[in-house]
């Protein structure tokens, strides 16, 4: 290292590159690209920094769960004093605690509704009712025709694809119940969520299920006082609709908007 | 009236309680008024009375919400690179159970239960991201391998930091070692956060270079840390 080229970056400059923080002057950058020795110097700094970080990083800090419980006052007196003392010295943990407190202040105990087959109380997949009297046309797929009629036990849902005044697709629905004890008033206010369906819904694999669970509804609305549902604008795509009734969730799959 | 209700709850079978608990959780999610007592009763049986079946019911009732939190967590990408959803959910309930048992927490609202459960998951994800940052850097020698340290290495990270800092005579170098490698701050962040300690980022780089130089001069003792290529 004693006979470095005059254009070779200094050790401090190489460290700035190792941390992805520095911008070398053009001639030094070109030199670094061409000089094997300087590349080795840089690699050595990166390596030793990584090794030190991997051994030392937060290695004696309280765990994340302990910090979270500390913020909730859920730790024993001795641990509370110990963590409080640690926080005075450790800016990384102080940052964590500050962030945890912010999250806890803003914590929404009722997360947005999501769907999962495993823990649903009572969830029904609505079936598409094919009108027998409809003329059958060759290559006609009833699942792509509008309007559509769906049924889940006593719940009937009629869906229409229409367009708003500015030409954007919108889904219109009307929900009714064949059960005489279920009045339309009892359906009023039920939340209707429309989700983008990425690939087969409710696939068996964990990954597929996870990806659907993490989705937020694209559109949400509520059933009005006469059972109407309006969702707009609905971009072209494949969707799944959830109608969240008081003790039942009705799932309508295969809503393809072309 | 309240006492009668409490008695009725105490005598209700678990399946009924779980059904009502699920129903109340759905109401809670829709932000409608929910009756917390069914969920709290199952929890009481699980944690205070230690009824295994009640604990299973608790997990069934609350696992969906834990999954939702996990998927919506800002660090979920990193977390899910390192473990499965099921394992995070299981770990959350496990840590939650021990914490509730050890601290003898008595929940009075569903919101409190959800807050503690969320705090548990959040802490587990924080631990995972810390571990990810450590392991993403380099793979260290396997135990027992020729590169494995004899004396200097320690499972106690605090002790290891002390040992390494003892090789640094300068207070500023010891401080930079702590902030860079223990806290994980970048040099630029150190300079901006601690302007009373460091004039500028160049000073941090300079001290960092001194640290590495001193460690290299102790390469015989630190071969395990510096690796063969640093010799």
Interface residues (C-beta under 8 A of the other chain):
Chain A: X11 X12 X15 X16 X19 X21 X44 X45 X47 X48 X49 X50 X51 X52 X53 X54 X55 X56 X57 X58 X59 X60 X63 X64 X65 X66 X67 X68 X69 X71 X72 X74 X75 X76 X90 X91 X92 X96 X100 X103 X104 X107 X109 X110 X111 X112 X113 X114 X116 X118 X119 X120 X121 X191 X206 X210 X213 X214 X244 X247
Chain B: X19 X22 X23 X26 X28 X29 X30 X31 X60 X61 X63 X64 X65 X67 X68 X69 X71 X72 X76 X80 X84 X85 X86 X95 X99 X102 X103 X105 X110 X111 X114 X115 X116 X118 X119 X120 X122 X123 X124 X125 X126 X127 X130 X133 X134 X135 X137 X138 X140 X153 X156 X157 X158 X160 X161 X164 X177 X179 X180 X181 X182 X183 X184 X185 X186 X187 X188 X193 X201 X202 X205 X206 X208 X209 X212 X215 X225 X226 X227 X229 X230
